[in-house]
Amino acid sequence: MSSWIKCPCGKSVQANLFSGASVKLLIHEDHLDNAEEAIGFKGLMGLIVTKGDTTVQCENCKRLLVEDSVTHKVVSYLPERDVS
């Protein structure tokens, strides 16, 4: 995982888990279902960090940026506009 993710709007977004940035990890349910029940807290955290996809939000355009933990490809999602 790199320390920065480049947003389509051009801004570089901090993606380092240990930097204090607002990084979130998404983990597929199958990884948790297939884990041994007795892995403990440290084992669970290790599983989440190694198998989880890094997720950050660009402060500039509010896109959600998701970096795949295996391929390191980034997919961006732009929030829907308020049409009210």
Sequence and secondary structure as in RCSB ss.txt:
>XXXX:A:sequence
MSSWIKCPCGKSVQANLFSGASVKLLIHEDHLDNAEEAIGFKGLMGLIVTKGDTTVQCENCKRLLVEDSVTHKVV
SYLPERDVS
>XXXX:A:secstr
  SEEE TTS EEE  GGGTS  EEE  HHHHHTS TT HHHHHHHHHHHH EEEEE TTT  EEEE TTT  EE
EE       
